[in-house]
Amino acid sequence: MYTIREAALAAGRSVGTLRRWEREGIIRPTRRDLRTRARLYTADEIHAIAKLVGREAVSHTEPER
């Protein structure tokens, strides 16, 4: 799972843009961390966001958590 910051970086958009798209119902994170309420995205969701904006997702160098 990836944080919203990691998802935004991979998709080439800002964290604020992803949060706005969530409010508008355009995207939705897979889940939230129950303790911190942090948004968590899968690699597939990051690729879908990148496709939405018409670009390839940047590969992460960190292993998926």
Protein Blocks (a to p, Z undefined) as FASTA:
>chain_A
ZZfklmmmmnopafklmmmmmmnomaccfbdcfklopacddfklmmmmmmmnopacdddf
bdcZZ
